[in-house]
Amino acid sequence: MTNQYKYERKKEELVTRKLRGKGAKVKLSSGSRGAADLIAEFPSGKKWHVQVKATRKGRPASPSSKDTGRLKSSASKNRATPVIAKVSRNKVSYSSARSKRRLNP
């Protein structure tokens, strides 16, 4: 279990670096207790609450409906967009947790 946690944490850090590369200020959550793994704020003022999903092979799983609901709720309270970041082979794709449409940072 510890190895899986370390793996997922590395992927959260990868997403953090990529978003910072796009000019966002990113706060990585401590531990895995909150709905969002990280919170990104872009220079435009737009905010994302991001849940990162990663896998070693194939496509990352989608978050459970409970996790998605928690993410949407936390994002709404903070006037942010709830985002699912899927990481596979160090490539990251972003999609809205509400509409499922693809997002670009």
A tleap script that builds the chain and sets N, CA, C and O, in Angstrom:
source leaprc.protein.ff14SB
mol = sequence {
  NMET THR ASN GLN TYR LYS TYR GLU ARG LYS
  LYS GLU GLU LEU VAL THR ARG LYS LEU ARG
  GLY LYS GLY ALA LYS VAL LYS LEU SER SER
  GLY SER ARG GLY ALA ALA ASP LEU ILE ALA
  GLU PHE PRO SER GLY LYS LYS TRP HIE VAL
  GLN VAL LYS ALA THR ARG LYS GLY ARG PRO
  ALA SER PRO SER SER LYS ASP THR GLY ARG
  LEU LYS SER SER ALA SER LYS ASN ARG ALA
  THR PRO VAL ILE ALA LYS VAL SER ARG ASN
  LYS VAL SER TYR SER SER ALA ARG SER LYS
  ARG ARG LEU ASN CPRO
}
set mol.1.N position { 0.823 -1.197 0.000 }
set mol.1.CA position { 0.000 0.000 0.000 }
set mol.1.C position { 0.865 1.258 0.000 }
set mol.1.O position { 0.542 2.236 -0.674 }
set mol.2.N position { 1.958 1.231 0.752 }
set mol.2.CA position { 2.831 2.394 0.817 }
set mol.2.C position { 3.388 2.724 -0.558 }
set mol.2.O position { 3.475 3.896 -0.924 }
set mol.3.N position { 3.769 1.697 -1.332 }
set mol.3.CA position { 4.305 1.938 -2.662 }
set mol.3.C position { 3.286 2.628 -3.556 }
set mol.3.O position { 3.645 3.520 -4.324 }
set mol.4.N position { 2.030 2.233 -3.470 }
set mol.4.CA position { 0.984 2.866 -4.279 }
set mol.4.C position { 0.820 4.332 -3.876 }
set mol.4.O position { 0.650 5.198 -4.734 }
set mol.5.N position { 0.871 4.607 -2.574 }
set mol.5.CA position { 0.755 5.990 -2.102 }
set mol.5.C position { 1.901 6.832 -2.658 }
set mol.5.O position { 1.682 7.943 -3.140 }
set mol.6.N position { 3.135 6.296 -2.588 }
set mol.6.CA position { 4.299 7.027 -3.098 }
set mol.6.C position { 4.163 7.270 -4.598 }
set mol.6.O position { 4.481 8.354 -5.087 }
set mol.7.N position { 3.694 6.265 -5.320 }
set mol.7.CA position { 3.514 6.394 -6.767 }
set mol.7.C position { 2.515 7.505 -7.078 }
set mol.7.O position { 2.779 8.371 -7.912 }
set mol.8.N position { 1.377 7.475 -6.410 }
set mol.8.CA position { 0.355 8.492 -6.666 }
set mol.8.C position { 0.839 9.872 -6.252 }
set mol.8.O position { 0.527 10.859 -6.919 }
set mol.9.N position { 1.588 9.957 -5.172 }
set mol.9.CA position { 2.118 11.251 -4.731 }
set mol.9.C position { 3.078 11.821 -5.774 }
set mol.9.O position { 3.074 13.025 -6.032 }
set mol.10.N position { 3.901 10.955 -6.375 }
set mol.10.CA position { 4.810 11.410 -7.436 }
set mol.10.C position { 4.018 11.970 -8.612 }
set mol.10.O position { 4.418 12.962 -9.221 }
set mol.11.N position { 2.904 11.338 -8.928 }
set mol.11.CA position { 2.088 11.811 -10.047 }
set mol.11.C position { 1.404 13.132 -9.699 }
set mol.11.O position { 1.226 13.985 -10.568 }
set mol.12.N position { 1.018 13.304 -8.429 }
set mol.12.CA position { 0.453 14.586 -7.996 }
set mol.12.C position { 1.508 15.682 -8.153 }
set mol.12.O position { 1.194 16.799 -8.565 }
set mol.13.N position { 2.757 15.358 -7.822 }
set mol.13.CA position { 3.846 16.319 -7.972 }
set mol.13.C position { 4.106 16.625 -9.444 }
set mol.13.O position { 4.432 17.761 -9.789 }
set mol.14.N position { 3.966 15.621 -10.318 }
set mol.14.CA position { 4.108 15.837 -11.758 }
set mol.14.C position { 3.049 16.821 -12.256 }
set mol.14.O position { 3.367 17.753 -12.994 }
set mol.15.N position { 1.802 16.618 -11.860 }
set mol.15.CA position { 0.716 17.521 -12.264 }
set mol.15.C position { 0.989 18.923 -11.723 }
set mol.15.O position { 0.758 19.912 -12.419 }
set mol.16.N position { 1.475 19.011 -10.497 }
set mol.16.CA position { 1.819 20.307 -9.903 }
set mol.16.C position { 2.855 21.031 -10.756 }
set mol.16.O position { 2.694 22.214 -11.056 }
set mol.17.N position { 3.919 20.326 -11.149 }
set mol.17.CA position { 4.966 20.942 -11.982 }
set mol.17.C position { 4.410 21.405 -13.322 }
set mol.17.O position { 4.748 22.488 -13.799 }
set mol.18.N position { 3.558 20.584 -13.926 }
set mol.18.CA position { 2.996 20.952 -15.230 }
set mol.18.C position { 2.109 22.188 -15.122 }
set mol.18.O position { 2.161 23.064 -15.985 }
set mol.19.N position { 1.297 22.264 -14.073 }
set mol.19.CA position { 0.433 23.433 -13.901 }
set mol.19.C position { 1.253 24.679 -13.575 }
set mol.19.O position { 0.937 25.770 -14.050 }
set mol.20.N position { 2.294 24.524 -12.777 }
set mol.20.CA position { 3.176 25.670 -12.496 }
set mol.20.C position { 3.861 26.141 -13.772 }
set mol.20.O position { 4.101 27.335 -13.949 }
set mol.21.N position { 4.174 25.201 -14.660 }
set mol.21.CA position { 4.759 25.545 -15.952 }
set mol.21.C position { 3.813 26.375 -16.810 }
set mol.21.O position { 4.251 27.099 -17.703 }
set mol.22.N position { 2.520 26.269 -16.537 }
set mol.22.CA position { 1.508 27.060 -17.250 }
set mol.22.C position { 1.206 28.368 -16.515 }
set mol.22.O position { 0.295 29.102 -16.897 }
set mol.23.N position { 1.977 28.657 -15.454 }
set mol.23.CA position { 1.819 29.920 -14.743 }
set mol.23.C position { 0.923 29.882 -13.520 }
set mol.23.O position { 0.675 30.923 -12.912 }
set mol.24.N position { 0.434 28.718 -13.146 }
set mol.24.CA position { -0.475 28.618 -11.997 }
set mol.24.C position { 0.298 28.567 -10.684 }
set mol.24.O position { 1.416 28.056 -10.620 }
set mol.25.N position { -0.318 29.105 -9.649 }
set mol.25.CA position { 0.179 28.909 -8.289 }
set mol.25.C position { -0.533 27.662 -7.791 }
set mol.25.O position { -1.762 27.588 -7.825 }
set mol.26.N position { 0.231 26.687 -7.330 }
set mol.26.CA position { -0.365 25.401 -6.957 }
set mol.26.C position { -0.036 25.057 -5.512 }
set mol.26.O position { 1.105 25.175 -5.066 }
set mol.27.N position { -1.074 24.627 -4.792 }
set mol.27.CA position { -0.904 24.162 -3.415 }
set mol.27.C position { -1.246 22.678 -3.394 }
set mol.27.O position { -2.371 22.282 -3.698 }
set mol.28.N position { -0.268 21.870 -3.034 }
set mol.28.CA position { -0.440 20.420 -2.955 }
set mol.28.C position { -0.956 20.084 -1.565 }
set mol.28.O position { -0.392 20.534 -0.568 }
set mol.29.N position { -2.020 19.301 -1.491 }
set mol.29.CA position { -2.589 18.965 -0.178 }
set mol.29.C position { -1.661 18.018 0.572 }
set mol.29.O position { -0.941 17.222 -0.031 }
set mol.30.N position { -1.691 18.115 1.877 }
set mol.30.CA position { -0.885 17.200 2.680 }
set mol.30.C position { -1.716 15.953 2.948 }
set mol.30.O position { -2.867 16.049 3.376 }
set mol.31.N position { -1.143 14.803 2.700 }
set mol.31.CA position { -1.890 13.559 2.881 }
set mol.31.C position { -2.922 13.386 1.785 }
set mol.31.O position { -2.865 14.060 0.757 }
set mol.32.N position { -3.852 12.496 2.001 }
set mol.32.CA position { -4.866 12.242 0.969 }
set mol.32.C position { -6.258 12.308 1.577 }
set mol.32.O position { -7.125 11.509 1.225 }
set mol.33.N position { -6.478 13.240 2.475 }
set mol.33.CA position { -7.753 13.322 3.177 }
set mol.33.C position { -8.788 14.190 2.474 }
set mol.33.O position { -9.981 13.894 2.530 }
set mol.34.N position { -8.352 15.252 1.816 }
set mol.34.CA position { -9.297 16.193 1.226 }
set mol.34.C position { -9.887 15.702 -0.077 }
set mol.34.O position { -9.448 14.698 -0.637 }
set mol.35.N position { -10.885 16.422 -0.551 }
set mol.35.CA position { -11.526 16.074 -1.816 }
set mol.35.C position { -10.580 16.340 -2.983 }
set mol.35.O position { -10.555 15.584 -3.954 }
set mol.36.N position { -9.800 17.421 -2.883 }
set mol.36.CA position { -8.873 17.789 -3.953 }
set mol.36.C position { -7.445 17.441 -3.544 }
set mol.36.O position { -7.042 17.661 -2.402 }
set mol.37.N position { -6.684 16.893 -4.498 }
set mol.37.CA position { -5.278 16.598 -4.242 }
set mol.37.C position { -4.448 17.870 -4.313 }
set mol.37.O position { -3.428 17.997 -3.636 }
set mol.38.N position { -4.897 18.816 -5.140 }
set mol.38.CA position { -4.197 20.083 -5.244 }
set mol.38.C position { -5.154 21.179 -5.685 }
set mol.38.O position { -6.204 20.922 -6.274 }
set mol.39.N position { -4.756 22.409 -5.382 }
set mol.39.CA position { -5.552 23.577 -5.754 }
set mol.39.C position { -4.658 24.474 -6.588 }
set mol.39.O position { -3.565 24.845 -6.160 }
set mol.40.N position { -5.126 24.820 -7.781 }
set mol.40.CA position { -4.353 25.661 -8.690 }
set mol.40.C position { -5.090 26.969 -8.928 }
set mol.40.O position { -6.306 26.985 -9.116 }
set mol.41.N position { -4.338 28.066 -8.917 }
set mol.41.CA position { -4.909 29.372 -9.234 }
set mol.41.C position { -4.078 29.978 -10.356 }
set mol.41.O position { -2.864 30.135 -10.235 }
set mol.42.N position { -4.754 30.314 -11.445 }
set mol.42.CA position { -4.088 30.843 -12.624 }
set mol.42.C position { -4.036 32.364 -12.583 }
set mol.42.O position { -4.834 32.990 -11.885 }
set mol.43.N position { -3.098 32.969 -13.330 }
set mol.43.CA position { -3.001 34.433 -13.344 }
set mol.43.C position { -4.307 35.116 -13.758 }
set mol.43.O position { -4.551 36.260 -13.375 }
set mol.44.N position { -5.136 34.437 -14.526 }
set mol.44.CA position { -6.420 35.001 -14.968 }
set mol.44.C position { -7.426 35.085 -13.817 }
set mol.44.O position { -8.469 35.726 -13.941 }
set mol.45.N position { -7.101 34.427 -12.692 }
set mol.45.CA position { -8.009 34.401 -11.550 }
set mol.45.C position { -8.812 33.116 -11.465 }
set mol.45.O position { -9.481 32.860 -10.464 }
set mol.46.N position { -8.747 32.307 -12.515 }
set mol.46.CA position { -9.473 31.034 -12.535 }
set mol.46.C position { -8.830 30.066 -11.544 }
set mol.46.O position { -7.605 29.994 -11.440 }
set mol.47.N position { -9.675 29.315 -10.809 }
set mol.47.CA position { -9.186 28.342 -9.823 }
set mol.47.C position { -9.666 26.947 -10.188 }
set mol.47.O position { -10.788 26.761 -10.658 }
set mol.48.N position { -8.800 25.979 -9.964 }
set mol.48.CA position { -9.129 24.574 -10.165 }
set mol.48.C position { -8.913 23.822 -8.861 }
set mol.48.O position { -7.906 24.020 -8.181 }
set mol.49.N position { -9.862 22.959 -8.515 }
set mol.49.CA position { -9.663 21.961 -7.463 }
set mol.49.C position { -9.448 20.653 -8.218 }
set mol.49.O position { -10.339 20.196 -8.934 }
set mol.50.N position { -8.282 20.055 -8.062 }
set mol.50.CA position { -7.877 18.930 -8.905 }
set mol.50.C position { -7.765 17.633 -8.112 }
set mol.50.O position { -7.130 17.577 -7.059 }
set mol.51.N position { -8.398 16.594 -8.647 }
set mol.51.CA position { -8.257 15.221 -8.141 }
set mol.51.C position { -7.398 14.489 -9.167 }
set mol.51.O position { -7.764 14.426 -10.341 }
set mol.52.N position { -6.264 13.936 -8.746 }
set mol.52.CA position { -5.345 13.254 -9.655 }
set mol.52.C position { -5.605 11.752 -9.610 }
set mol.52.O position { -5.703 11.159 -8.536 }
set mol.53.N position { -5.714 11.150 -10.787 }
set mol.53.CA position { -5.857 9.698 -10.915 }
set mol.53.C position { -4.703 9.212 -11.787 }
set mol.53.O position { -4.442 9.776 -12.850 }
set mol.54.N position { -4.016 8.168 -11.335 }
set mol.54.CA position { -2.857 7.667 -12.060 }
set mol.54.C position { -2.853 6.150 -12.068 }
set mol.54.O position { -3.451 5.501 -11.210 }
set mol.55.N position { -2.163 5.599 -13.062 }
set mol.55.CA position { -2.013 4.153 -13.146 }
set mol.55.C position { -0.658 3.823 -13.743 }
set mol.55.O position { -0.081 4.609 -14.495 }
set mol.56.N position { -0.173 2.664 -13.399 }
set mol.56.CA position { 1.098 2.221 -13.963 }
set mol.56.C position { 0.915 1.649 -15.366 }
set mol.56.O position { 1.832 1.697 -16.186 }
set mol.57.N position { -0.256 1.116 -15.635 }
set mol.57.CA position { -0.513 0.564 -16.972 }
set mol.57.C position { -1.951 0.854 -17.375 }
set mol.57.O position { -2.837 0.976 -16.530 }
set mol.58.N position { -2.162 0.961 -18.654 }
set mol.58.CA position { -3.515 1.230 -19.146 }
set mol.58.C position { -3.989 2.635 -18.844 }
set mol.58.O position { -3.191 3.565 -18.728 }
set mol.59.N position { -5.290 2.774 -18.721 }
set mol.59.CA position { -5.898 4.078 -18.446 }
set mol.59.C position { -6.237 4.187 -16.964 }
set mol.59.O position { -6.666 3.212 -16.347 }
set mol.60.N position { -6.042 5.382 -16.390 }
set mol.60.CA position { -6.394 5.560 -14.978 }
set mol.60.C position { -7.891 5.402 -14.761 }
set mol.60.O position { -8.692 5.740 -15.632 }
set mol.61.N position { -8.255 4.897 -13.619 }
set mol.61.CA position { -9.670 4.738 -13.272 }
set mol.61.C position { -10.295 6.104 -13.036 }
set mol.61.O position { -9.606 7.062 -12.684 }
set mol.62.N position { -11.578 6.182 -13.228 }
set mol.62.CA position { -12.301 7.405 -12.889 }
set mol.62.C position { -12.544 7.405 -11.390 }
set mol.62.O position { -12.643 6.343 -10.775 }
set mol.63.N position { -12.640 8.593 -10.797 }
set mol.63.CA position { -12.936 8.630 -9.362 }
set mol.63.C position { -14.339 8.101 -9.093 }
set mol.63.O position { -15.199 8.139 -9.973 }
set mol.64.N position { -14.569 7.614 -7.895 }
set mol.64.CA position { -15.898 7.115 -7.535 }
set mol.64.C position { -16.888 8.272 -7.532 }
set mol.64.O position { -16.489 9.435 -7.474 }
set mol.65.N position { -18.164 7.959 -7.594 }
set mol.65.CA position { -19.183 9.014 -7.583 }
set mol.65.C position { -19.134 9.781 -6.265 }
set mol.65.O position { -19.416 10.979 -6.234 }
set mol.66.N position { -18.781 9.103 -5.181 }
set mol.66.CA position { -18.651 9.771 -3.878 }
set mol.66.C position { -17.507 10.790 -3.917 }
set mol.66.O position { -17.670 11.924 -3.467 }
set mol.67.N position { -16.352 10.384 -4.454 }
set mol.67.CA position { -15.207 11.295 -4.555 }
set mol.67.C position { -15.514 12.469 -5.480 }
set mol.67.O position { -15.149 13.609 -5.192 }
set mol.68.N position { -16.188 12.182 -6.591 }
set mol.68.CA position { -16.551 13.246 -7.525 }
set mol.68.C position { -17.498 14.237 -6.863 }
set mol.68.O position { -17.356 15.447 -7.042 }
set mol.69.N position { -18.453 13.740 -6.106 }
set mol.69.CA position { -19.393 14.605 -5.392 }
set mol.69.C position { -18.685 15.490 -4.383 }
set mol.69.O position { -18.986 16.679 -4.275 }
set mol.70.N position { -17.743 14.913 -3.640 }
set mol.70.CA position { -16.967 15.700 -2.668 }
set mol.70.C position { -16.141 16.772 -3.369 }
set mol.70.O position { -16.040 17.899 -2.886 }
set mol.71.N position { -15.550 16.417 -4.513 }
set mol.71.CA position { -14.743 17.369 -5.270 }
set mol.71.C position { -15.604 18.523 -5.780 }
set mol.71.O position { -15.221 19.687 -5.663 }
set mol.72.N position { -16.764 18.199 -6.343 }
set mol.72.CA position { -17.676 19.237 -6.850 }
set mol.72.C position { -18.122 20.157 -5.726 }
set mol.72.O position { -18.168 21.375 -5.899 }
set mol.73.N position { -18.449 19.584 -4.579 }
set mol.73.CA position { -18.914 20.364 -3.439 }
set mol.73.C position { -17.825 21.311 -2.938 }
set mol.73.O position { -18.083 22.492 -2.704 }
set mol.74.N position { -16.617 20.792 -2.776 }
set mol.74.CA position { -15.521 21.631 -2.281 }
set mol.74.C position { -15.187 22.730 -3.281 }
set mol.74.O position { -14.876 23.853 -2.885 }
set mol.75.N position { -15.250 22.416 -4.572 }
set mol.75.CA position { -14.963 23.424 -5.595 }
set mol.75.C position { -16.036 24.510 -5.598 }
set mol.75.O position { -15.719 25.694 -5.706 }
set mol.76.N position { -17.293 24.118 -5.483 }
set mol.76.CA position { -18.392 25.093 -5.476 }
set mol.76.C position { -18.258 26.072 -4.317 }
set mol.76.O position { -18.470 27.273 -4.485 }
set mol.77.N position { -17.907 25.561 -3.149 }
set mol.77.CA position { -17.755 26.419 -1.965 }
set mol.77.C position { -16.658 27.458 -2.158 }
set mol.77.O position { -16.701 28.533 -1.560 }
set mol.78.N position { -15.676 27.135 -2.994 }
set mol.78.CA position { -14.529 28.022 -3.201 }
set mol.78.C position { -14.523 28.686 -4.577 }
set mol.78.O position { -13.517 29.252 -5.003 }
set mol.79.N position { -15.666 28.607 -5.264 }
set mol.79.CA position { -15.805 29.204 -6.601 }
set mol.79.C position { -14.681 28.763 -7.537 }
set mol.79.O position { -14.031 29.576 -8.195 }
set mol.80.N position { -14.482 27.455 -7.571 }
set mol.80.CA position { -13.438 26.861 -8.401 }
set mol.80.C position { -14.058 25.828 -9.336 }
set mol.80.O position { -15.201 25.411 -9.149 }
set mol.81.N position { -13.299 25.427 -10.330 }
set mol.81.CA position { -13.723 24.385 -11.261 }
set mol.81.C position { -13.215 23.043 -10.744 }
set mol.81.O position { -12.020 22.903 -10.486 }
set mol.82.N position { -14.099 22.046 -10.587 }
set mol.82.CA position { -13.628 20.718 -10.176 }
set mol.82.C position { -13.027 19.994 -11.380 }
set mol.82.O position { -13.683 19.843 -12.410 }
set mol.83.N position { -11.789 19.550 -11.245 }
set mol.83.CA position { -11.057 18.980 -12.377 }
set mol.83.C position { -10.508 17.603 -12.013 }
set mol.83.O position { -10.008 17.389 -10.909 }
set mol.84.N position { -10.613 16.678 -12.963 }
set mol.84.CA position { -9.993 15.358 -12.839 }
set mol.84.C position { -8.765 15.374 -13.745 }
set mol.84.O position { -8.876 15.623 -14.945 }
set mol.85.N position { -7.590 15.108 -13.164 }
set mol.85.CA position { -6.355 15.014 -13.944 }
set mol.85.C position { -5.980 13.541 -14.010 }
set mol.85.O position { -5.711 12.914 -12.986 }
set mol.86.N position { -5.963 12.994 -15.217 }
set mol.86.CA position { -5.599 11.584 -15.398 }
set mol.86.C position { -4.179 11.514 -15.942 }
set mol.86.O position { -3.846 12.147 -16.944 }
set mol.87.N position { -3.345 10.722 -15.254 }
set mol.87.CA position { -1.940 10.598 -15.619 }
set mol.87.C position { -1.674 9.179 -16.085 }
set mol.87.O position { -1.967 8.212 -15.381 }
set mol.88.N position { -1.114 9.069 -17.282 }
set mol.88.CA position { -0.731 7.774 -17.821 }
set mol.88.C position { 0.554 7.964 -18.614 }
set mol.88.O position { 0.601 8.759 -19.553 }
set mol.89.N position { 1.579 7.243 -18.241 }
set mol.89.CA position { 2.892 7.341 -18.890 }
set mol.89.C position { 3.398 8.783 -18.921 }
set mol.89.O position { 3.909 9.253 -19.938 }
set mol.90.N position { 3.250 9.467 -17.804 }
set mol.90.CA position { 3.699 10.846 -17.612 }
set mol.90.C position { 3.020 11.862 -18.527 }
set mol.90.O position { 3.507 12.982 -18.681 }
set mol.91.N position { 1.908 11.480 -19.127 }
set mol.91.CA position { 1.094 12.425 -19.890 }
set mol.91.C position { -0.139 12.725 -19.058 }
set mol.91.O position { -0.735 11.830 -18.459 }
set mol.92.N position { -0.514 13.997 -19.030 }
set mol.92.CA position { -1.627 14.425 -18.190 }
set mol.92.C position { -2.748 14.965 -19.063 }
set mol.92.O position { -2.512 15.771 -19.963 }
set mol.93.N position { -3.974 14.515 -18.792 }
set mol.93.CA position { -5.150 15.096 -19.448 }
set mol.93.C position { -6.085 15.596 -18.354 }
set mol.93.O position { -6.239 14.967 -17.307 }
set mol.94.N position { -6.702 16.739 -18.619 }
set mol.94.CA position { -7.578 17.381 -17.639 }
set mol.94.C position { -9.000 17.382 -18.169 }
set mol.94.O position { -9.229 17.637 -19.351 }
set mol.95.N position { -9.963 17.094 -17.289 }
set mol.95.CA position { -11.368 17.172 -17.690 }
set mol.95.C position { -12.199 17.699 -16.530 }
set mol.95.O position { -11.849 17.534 -15.362 }
set mol.96.N position { -13.301 18.335 -16.881 }
set mol.96.CA position { -14.213 18.876 -15.878 }
set mol.96.C position { -14.935 17.729 -15.185 }
set mol.96.O position { -15.408 16.802 -15.842 }
set mol.97.N position { -15.019 17.789 -13.867 }
set mol.97.CA position { -15.753 16.761 -13.120 }
set mol.97.C position { -17.252 16.934 -13.322 }
set mol.97.O position { -18.016 15.995 -13.096 }
set mol.98.N position { -17.684 18.117 -13.744 }
set mol.98.CA position { -19.111 18.365 -13.960 }
set mol.98.C position { -19.555 17.933 -15.356 }
set mol.98.O position { -20.459 17.110 -15.501 }
set mol.99.N position { -18.917 18.492 -16.373 }
set mol.99.CA position { -19.386 18.263 -17.744 }
set mol.99.C position { -18.611 17.174 -18.481 }
set mol.99.O position { -19.025 16.738 -19.555 }
set mol.100.N position { -17.497 16.735 -17.915 }
set mol.100.CA position { -16.622 15.721 -18.524 }
set mol.100.C position { -15.864 16.240 -19.742 }
set mol.100.O position { -15.135 15.478 -20.376 }
set mol.101.N position { -16.020 17.527 -20.084 }
set mol.101.CA position { -15.312 18.031 -21.262 }
set mol.101.C position { -13.838 18.245 -20.941 }
set mol.101.O position { -13.458 18.488 -19.795 }
set mol.102.N position { -13.037 18.149 -21.963 }
set mol.102.CA position { -11.589 18.299 -21.829 }
set mol.102.C position { -11.247 19.757 -21.518 }
set mol.102.O position { -11.846 20.676 -22.077 }
set mol.103.N position { -10.285 19.958 -20.628 }
set mol.103.CA position { -9.866 21.306 -20.247 }
set mol.103.C position { -8.387 21.494 -20.555 }
set mol.103.O position { -7.605 20.545 -20.518 }
set mol.104.N position { -8.021 22.729 -20.856 }
set mol.104.CA position { -6.619 23.087 -21.050 }
set mol.104.C position { -6.248 24.146 -20.027 }
set mol.104.O position { -6.960 25.138 -19.876 }
set mol.105.N position { -5.145 23.946 -19.327 }
set mol.105.CA position { -4.751 24.946 -18.325 }
set mol.105.C position { -4.295 26.243 -18.978 }
set mol.105.O position { -3.929 27.190 -18.282 }
savepdb mol mol.pdb
quit
